């Protein structure tokens, strides 16, 4: 249901991603903001600052080194801006403003909601740029957005999880088919998702079930008999995370020289997790151990098909 041009002059669409450092100097503040979030580091408040500072001191230099290896600033910033511009150009009269913000770097959620309020916006539709829902990210974004919207007396609608909608699956399947064609005969598929701590799963987080369904529906589009597996990356600390772990599946796949397609499922844009963990670690490791070809499927980045498909899905989910 389209609400019409009169209401659209008072409405905004706000895309939200987690953010990233724009320079080496921003890495430590970015990490500090992440670990200050109780949804990321669920420990008593009086401990969180101490643990956060310890993590930041221990990891900052290595994280800076990784960003430098992929070109410096977080590519997520560039791609989020480009995705916003594509969506803005395609929405016409649906929204007066289409813009973006981040959970952990500027512009922050609260800052952007306040700006929209000052601009005369009377209702915001918030779109988390995460295909799957998880307490530690989309949950944190929702809580933060609702808190600021309530303070501003600004009506807020939040787009529910969208990564399992059929148009999205169809677009992913097209990406996967292109990767399979490039890799050649006998190709195996390694689906990769960002992991979460098992403590969250044990508390009822359904993220692994969403990711598994995503992988299974894509696997159903593969040629019969294709070997595929789902693995999780980016575990941190000594606690147990969702498995199987990426490095374990890389070891298994390296036992054969058949080609491998690596397909990330958790990211709408290339970022440190795709460009470092997959492009500079997992892929080269497979090649060095004898796999004859590795193809990494791109994230959506600035593909206009993604912008159109996502807006189609948002319209259906929000009855617009």
Secondary structure, DSSP 8 states (H G I E B T S, - for coil): ---HHHHHTTEEEEEEE----SSTHHHHHHHHHHHT-TTTS-S-HHHHHHHHHHHHHHHHHHHHHHHHHTTSS-HHHHHHHHHHHHHHHHHTTS-SEEEEEESSSSSBHHHHHHHHHHTT--EEEEEES-SS--IIIIIHHHHHHHHHHHHHT-EEEE----TTSHHHHHHHHHHHHHHHHHH-TT-EEEEEEE--BHHHHHTT--HHHHHHHHHHHHHTTS-TT--EEEEEE---SSS-BSSSBHHHHHHHHTTS-S-EEEEE-S-SS--HIIIIIIIIIIHHHHHHTT-S-EEEE---TT-HHHHHHHHHHHHHHHT-
